[in-house]
Structure formats: C-alpha cells, structure tokens
Amino acid sequence: MIPDFSQAAWTKSTRSQQTTDQCVELASVSGCAAVRDSKDPEGPKLVLTGRVWQRLSDDIKRGIFDMG
C-alpha cells in the first residue's frame, strides 16, 4: 500500500541549488520515503520502505553507483 503523500513536507536535496526548481525532493510518511522531481510535483514518485531507503542512501554515499 502506498502512503498518502498529499500532506507531506517535501525537502530539496542538499546537492540541489536552492535557487532552481530542477532538483530532487524527498519526503517521509508512515515509515516510507518518497523521491520526486521538483519540476513535476504531481508526477510519479519513487516510494521505498525505510530500510530500503537507508540501504540505497548508504550505497550512494559509498560511491557504489559512481559512473566515473
């Protein structure tokens, strides 16, 4: 079941420039995390359980997905 993110407080990524609307935003509701494109706030969201989000975040920080 997908949580209701209609009242969620979306936060811009710290990697995004604060003066642009072209960034990734994150919200947390009912133990799940969601990621969306700020240019399309009503569009699709990637929804992950808290455990999966933590694992993904840890892997990103370790550079698992670096392309260079």
N, CA, C and O atoms as a Tinker XYZ file with bonds, in Angstrom:
   272  protein
     1  N      0.835000   -1.190000    0.000000    73     2
     2  CA     0.000000    0.000000    0.000000    64     1     3
     3  C      0.879000    1.252000    0.000000    63     2     4     5
     4  O      1.820000    1.354000    0.787000    81     3
     5  N      0.576000    2.181000   -0.863000    73     3     6
     6  CA     1.345000    3.419000   -0.972000    64     5     7
     7  C      0.772000    4.445000    0.004000    63     6     8     9
     8  O     -0.434000    4.697000    0.006000    81     7
     9  N      1.637000    5.039000    0.836000    73     7    10
    10  CA     1.159000    6.052000    1.780000    64     9    11
    11  C      0.610000    7.283000    1.062000    63    10    12    13
    12  O      0.917000    7.518000   -0.107000    81    11
    13  N     -0.195000    8.054000    1.761000    73    11    14
    14  CA    -0.741000    9.306000    1.244000    64    13    15
    15  C      0.286000   10.418000    1.468000    63    14    16    17
    16  O      0.530000   10.830000    2.602000    81    15
    17  N      0.876000   10.893000    0.387000    73    15    18
    18  CA     1.888000   11.945000    0.475000    64    17    19
    19  C      1.302000   13.331000    0.209000    63    18    20    21
    20  O      2.054000   14.289000    0.028000    81    19
    21  N     -0.030000   13.455000    0.183000    73    19    22
    22  CA    -0.653000   14.734000   -0.147000    64    21    23
    23  C     -0.319000   15.830000    0.871000    63    22    24    25
    24  O     -0.294000   17.007000    0.510000    81    23
    25  N     -0.068000   15.478000    2.104000    73    23    26
    26  CA     0.264000   16.464000    3.141000    64    25    27
    27  C      1.747000   16.405000    3.534000    63    26    28    29
    28  O      2.147000   17.006000    4.531000    81    27
    29  N      2.541000   15.698000    2.770000    73    27    30
    30  CA     3.958000   15.516000    3.102000    64    29    31
    31  C      4.739000   16.819000    2.979000    63    30    32    33
    32  O      4.425000   17.676000    2.152000    81    31
    33  N      5.748000   16.946000    3.809000    73    31    34
    34  CA     6.665000   18.088000    3.740000    64    33    35
    35  C      7.856000   17.673000    2.883000    63    34    36    37
    36  O      8.712000   16.912000    3.333000    81    35
    37  N      7.909000   18.165000    1.667000    73    35    38
    38  CA     8.968000   17.812000    0.720000    64    37    39
    39  C     10.182000   18.690000    0.955000    63    38    40    41
    40  O     10.059000   19.897000    1.165000    81    39
    41  N     11.354000   18.076000    0.919000    73    39    42
    42  CA    12.617000   18.764000    1.154000    64    41    43
    43  C     13.523000   18.593000   -0.046000    63    42    44    45
    44  O     13.659000   17.491000   -0.577000    81    43
    45  N     14.151000   19.695000   -0.482000    73    43    46
    46  CA    15.088000   19.619000   -1.602000    64    45    47
    47  C     16.362000   18.896000   -1.179000    63    46    48    49
    48  O     16.789000   18.972000   -0.028000    81    47
    49  N     16.941000   18.209000   -2.119000    73    47    50
    50  CA    18.230000   17.566000   -1.898000    64    49    51
    51  C     19.269000   18.618000   -1.554000    63    50    52    53
    52  O     19.245000   19.716000   -2.111000    81    51
    53  N     20.178000   18.301000   -0.649000    73    51    54
    54  CA    21.258000   19.229000   -0.308000    64    53    55
    55  C     22.217000   19.406000   -1.475000    63    54    56    57
    56  O     23.001000   20.355000   -1.487000    81    55
    57  N     22.170000   18.516000   -2.453000    73    55    58
    58  CA    23.005000   18.627000   -3.655000    64    57    59
    59  C     22.389000   19.546000   -4.706000    63    58    60    61
    60  O     23.042000   19.884000   -5.693000    81    59
    61  N     21.150000   19.946000   -4.503000    73    59    62
    62  CA    20.461000   20.802000   -5.462000    64    61    63
    63  C     20.738000   22.266000   -5.143000    63    62    64    65
    64  O     20.949000   22.629000   -3.986000    81    63
    65  N     20.736000   23.092000   -6.164000    73    63    66
    66  CA    20.860000   24.529000   -5.956000    64    65    67
    67  C     19.520000   25.032000   -5.441000    63    66    68    69
    68  O     18.476000   24.695000   -5.999000    81    67
    69  N     19.539000   25.823000   -4.397000    73    67    70
    70  CA    18.304000   26.294000   -3.778000    64    69    71
    71  C     17.545000   27.300000   -4.639000    63    70    72    73
    72  O     16.377000   27.576000   -4.366000    81    71
    73  N     18.175000   27.851000   -5.665000    73    71    74
    74  CA    17.527000   28.874000   -6.491000    64    73    75
    75  C     16.905000   28.306000   -7.760000    63    74    76    77
    76  O     16.430000   29.071000   -8.599000    81    75
    77  N     16.895000   27.014000   -7.922000    73    75    78
    78  CA    16.330000   26.405000   -9.124000    64    77    79
    79  C     15.230000   25.428000   -8.754000    63    78    80    81
    80  O     15.201000   24.900000   -7.643000    81    79
    81  N     14.325000   25.191000   -9.697000    73    79    82
    82  CA    13.261000   24.214000   -9.446000    64    81    83
    83  C     13.605000   22.860000  -10.056000    63    82    84    85
    84  O     12.765000   21.961000  -10.092000    81    83
    85  N     14.826000   22.715000  -10.532000    73    83    86
    86  CA    15.252000   21.466000  -11.150000    64    85    87
    87  C     16.059000   20.654000  -10.135000    63    86    88    89
    88  O     17.290000   20.682000  -10.135000    81    87
    89  N     15.353000   19.943000   -9.287000    73    87    90
    90  CA    16.053000   19.183000   -8.256000    64    89    91
    91  C     15.225000   17.976000   -7.816000    63    90    92    93
    92  O     14.086000   17.780000   -8.242000    81    91
    93  N     15.821000   17.209000   -6.980000    73    91    94
    94  CA    15.176000   16.045000   -6.385000    64    93    95
    95  C     14.664000   16.461000   -5.014000    63    94    96    97
    96  O     15.338000   17.187000   -4.283000    81    95
    97  N     13.466000   15.997000   -4.671000    73    95    98
    98  CA    12.886000   16.279000   -3.361000    64    97    99
    99  C     12.556000   14.967000   -2.654000    63    98   100   101
   100  O     12.266000   13.957000   -3.295000    81    99
   101  N     12.606000   14.999000   -1.333000    73    99   102
   102  CA    12.384000   13.821000   -0.512000    64   101   103
   103  C     11.343000   14.129000    0.562000    63   102   104   105
   104  O     11.322000   15.219000    1.133000    81   103
   105  N     10.479000   13.145000    0.825000    73   103   106
   106  CA     9.510000   13.249000    1.917000    64   105   107
   107  C      9.417000   11.892000    2.610000    63   106   108   109
   108  O      9.706000   10.850000    2.021000    81   107
   109  N      9.010000   11.934000    3.869000    73   107   110
   110  CA     8.862000   10.710000    4.651000    64   109   111
   111  C      7.466000   10.677000    5.267000    63   110   112   113
   112  O      7.032000   11.642000    5.896000    81   111
   113  N      6.770000    9.557000    5.080000    73   111   114
   114  CA     5.422000    9.370000    5.628000    64   113   115
   115  C      5.247000    7.900000    5.986000    63   114   116   117
   116  O      5.553000    7.018000    5.184000    81   115
   117  N      4.762000    7.646000    7.174000    73   115   118
   118  CA     4.406000    6.289000    7.610000    64   117   119
   119  C      5.530000    5.279000    7.423000    63   118   120   121
   120  O      5.290000    4.150000    6.996000    81   119
   121  N      6.758000    5.682000    7.742000    73   119   122
   122  CA     7.885000    4.762000    7.647000    64   121   123
   123  C      8.399000    4.533000    6.239000    63   122   124   125
   124  O      9.265000    3.685000    6.027000    81   123
   125  N      7.882000    5.273000    5.279000    73   123   126
   126  CA     8.341000    5.166000    3.894000    64   125   127
   127  C      8.958000    6.484000    3.461000    63   126   128   129
   128  O      8.645000    7.544000    4.003000    81   127
   129  N      9.838000    6.397000    2.481000    73   127   130
   130  CA    10.446000    7.582000    1.887000    64   129   131
   131  C     10.006000    7.659000    0.440000    63   130   132   133
   132  O      9.841000    6.637000   -0.226000    81   131
   133  N      9.816000    8.873000   -0.041000    73   131   134
   134  CA     9.458000    9.077000   -1.442000    64   133   135
   135  C     10.381000   10.122000   -2.038000    63   134   136   137
   136  O     10.775000   11.081000   -1.374000    81   135
   137  N     10.717000    9.919000   -3.297000    73   135   138
   138  CA    11.556000   10.847000   -4.045000    64   137   139
   139  C     10.756000   11.295000   -5.256000    63   138   140   141
   140  O     10.097000   10.487000   -5.910000    81   139
   141  N     10.820000   12.591000   -5.552000    73   139   142
   142  CA    10.115000   13.108000   -6.725000    64   141   143
   143  C     10.965000   14.169000   -7.420000    63   142   144   145
   144  O     11.936000   14.677000   -6.860000    81   143
   145  N     10.578000   14.487000   -8.641000    73   143   146
   146  CA    11.201000   15.537000   -9.436000    64   145   147
   147  C     10.468000   16.834000   -9.124000    63   146   148   149
   148  O      9.249000   16.910000   -9.277000    81   147
   149  N     11.194000   17.847000   -8.693000    73   147   150
   150  CA    10.545000   19.104000   -8.304000    64   149   151
   151  C      9.825000   19.779000   -9.470000    63   150   152   153
   152  O      8.897000   20.556000   -9.246000    81   151
   153  N     10.226000   19.501000  -10.692000    73   151   154
   154  CA     9.570000   20.096000  -11.855000    64   153   155
   155  C      8.191000   19.481000  -12.102000    63   154   156   157
   156  O      7.380000   20.054000  -12.830000    81   155
   157  N      7.923000   18.325000  -11.505000    73   155   158
   158  CA     6.657000   17.624000  -11.715000    64   157   159
   159  C      6.139000   17.091000  -10.378000    63   158   160   161
   160  O      6.073000   15.878000  -10.175000    81   159
   161  N      5.770000   17.999000   -9.463000    73   159   162
   162  CA     5.375000   17.564000   -8.118000    64   161   163
   163  C      4.153000   16.650000   -8.067000    63   162   164   165
   164  O      3.984000   15.898000   -7.107000    81   163
   165  N      3.318000   16.709000   -9.072000    73   163   166
   166  CA     2.144000   15.829000   -9.106000    64   165   167
   167  C      2.432000   14.536000   -9.860000    63   166   168   169
   168  O      1.584000   13.646000   -9.926000    81   167
   169  N      3.622000   14.437000  -10.423000    73   167   170
   170  CA     4.001000   13.274000  -11.213000    64   169   171
   171  C      4.373000   12.077000  -10.345000    63   170   172   173
   172  O      4.095000   12.058000   -9.146000    81   171
   173  N      4.994000   11.094000  -10.951000    73   171   174
   174  CA     5.324000    9.861000  -10.239000    64   173   175
   175  C      6.343000   10.090000   -9.129000    63   174   176   177
   176  O      7.147000   11.022000   -9.170000    81   175
   177  N      6.279000    9.216000   -8.148000    73   175   178
   178  CA     7.203000    9.240000   -7.016000    64   177   179
   179  C      7.802000    7.849000   -6.843000    63   178   180   181
   180  O      7.124000    6.837000   -7.019000    81   179
   181  N      9.057000    7.821000   -6.501000    73   179   182
   182  CA     9.705000    6.568000   -6.149000    64   181   183
   183  C      9.501000    6.394000   -4.650000    63   182   184   185
   184  O      9.998000    7.197000   -3.860000    81   183
   185  N      8.771000    5.348000   -4.249000    73   183   186
   186  CA     8.446000    5.125000   -2.841000    64   185   187
   187  C      9.194000    3.894000   -2.352000    63   186   188   189
   188  O      9.124000    2.826000   -2.960000    81   187
   189  N      9.911000    4.061000   -1.243000    73   187   190
   190  CA    10.728000    2.987000   -0.678000    64   189   191
   191  C     10.432000    2.838000    0.809000    63   190   192   193
   192  O     10.112000    3.816000    1.485000    81   191
   193  N     10.540000    1.614000    1.314000    73   191   194
   194  CA    10.428000    1.425000    2.760000    64   193   195
   195  C     11.626000    2.091000    3.417000    63   194   196   197
   196  O     12.632000    2.353000    2.759000    81   195
   197  N     11.525000    2.360000    4.689000    73   195   198
   198  CA    12.628000    2.987000    5.412000    64   197   199
   199  C     13.913000    2.197000    5.314000    63   198   200   201
   200  O     14.986000    2.778000    5.146000    81   199
   201  N     13.825000    0.888000    5.414000    73   199   202
   202  CA    15.010000    0.026000    5.348000    64   201   203
   203  C     15.676000    0.092000    3.976000    63   202   204   205
   204  O     16.899000    0.190000    3.876000    81   203
   205  N     14.865000    0.038000    2.923000    73   203   206
   206  CA    15.407000    0.097000    1.563000    64   205   207
   207  C     16.012000    1.475000    1.300000    63   206   208   209
   208  O     17.068000    1.571000    0.675000    81   207
   209  N     15.356000    2.551000    1.768000    73   207   210
   210  CA    15.893000    3.901000    1.591000    64   209   211
   211  C     17.247000    4.027000    2.282000    63   210   212   213
   212  O     18.181000    4.597000    1.718000    81   211
   213  N     17.356000    3.504000    3.491000    73   211   214
   214  CA    18.627000    3.590000    4.226000    64   213   215
   215  C     19.733000    2.859000    3.478000    63   214   216   217
   216  O     20.853000    3.359000    3.376000    81   215
   217  N     19.426000    1.694000    2.963000    73   215   218
   218  CA    20.418000    0.927000    2.199000    64   217   219
   219  C     20.843000    1.669000    0.935000    63   218   220   221
   220  O     22.031000    1.743000    0.624000    81   219
   221  N     19.874000    2.214000    0.210000    73   219   222
   222  CA    20.182000    2.974000   -1.000000    64   221   223
   223  C     21.036000    4.194000   -0.662000    63   222   224   225
   224  O     22.027000    4.464000   -1.341000    81   223
   225  N     20.663000    4.922000    0.374000    73   223   226
   226  CA    21.436000    6.101000    0.792000    64   225   227
   227  C     22.865000    5.725000    1.150000    63   226   228   229
   228  O     23.808000    6.405000    0.745000    81   227
   229  N     23.029000    4.654000    1.901000    73   227   230
   230  CA    24.370000    4.198000    2.290000    64   229   231
   231  C     25.196000    3.828000    1.062000    63   230   232   233
   232  O     26.373000    4.178000    0.981000    81   231
   233  N     24.594000    3.125000    0.111000    73   231   234
   234  CA    25.308000    2.724000   -1.111000    64   233   235
   235  C     25.714000    3.940000   -1.943000    63   234   236   237
   236  O     26.811000    3.970000   -2.500000    81   235
   237  N     24.843000    4.933000   -2.028000    73   235   238
   238  CA    25.175000    6.155000   -2.761000    64   237   239
   239  C     26.358000    6.859000   -2.104000    63   238   240   241
   240  O     27.294000    7.277000   -2.785000    81   239
   241  N     26.312000    6.987000   -0.787000    73   239   242
   242  CA    27.400000    7.645000   -0.064000    64   241   243
   243  C     28.726000    6.928000   -0.230000    63   242   244   245
   244  O     29.781000    7.562000   -0.245000    81   243
   245  N     28.678000    5.609000   -0.356000    73   243   246
   246  CA    29.907000    4.813000   -0.543000    64   245   247
   247  C     30.391000    4.832000   -1.990000    63   246   248   249
   248  O     31.469000    4.314000   -2.280000    81   247
   249  N     29.623000    5.411000   -2.894000    73   247   250
   250  CA    30.043000    5.523000   -4.282000    64   249   251
   251  C     29.746000    4.304000   -5.124000    63   250   252   253
   252  O     30.316000    4.150000   -6.203000    81   251
   253  N     28.868000    3.435000   -4.660000    73   251   254
   254  CA    28.526000    2.201000   -5.390000    64   253   255
   255  C     28.053000    2.504000   -6.814000    63   254   256   257
   256  O     28.323000    1.737000   -7.738000    81   255
   257  N     27.351000    3.616000   -6.985000    73   255   258
   258  CA    26.753000    3.915000   -8.286000    64   257   259
   259  C     27.526000    4.949000   -9.102000    63   258   260   261
   260  O     27.042000    5.394000  -10.142000    81   259
   261  N     28.710000    5.335000   -8.651000    73   259   262
   262  CA    29.512000    6.312000   -9.393000    64   261   263
   263  C     29.845000    5.780000  -10.778000    63   262   264   265
   264  O     30.252000    4.629000  -10.932000    81   263
   265  N     29.673000    6.612000  -11.761000    73   263   266
   266  CA    29.881000    6.210000  -13.145000    64   265   267
   267  C     31.313000    6.522000  -13.613000    63   266   268   269
   268  O     31.747000    6.020000  -14.650000    81   267
   269  N     32.026000    7.326000  -12.872000    73   267   270
   270  CA    33.341000    7.785000  -13.330000    64   269   271
   271  C     34.407000    6.951000  -12.791000    63   270   272
   272  O     35.581000    7.191000  -13.072000    81   271
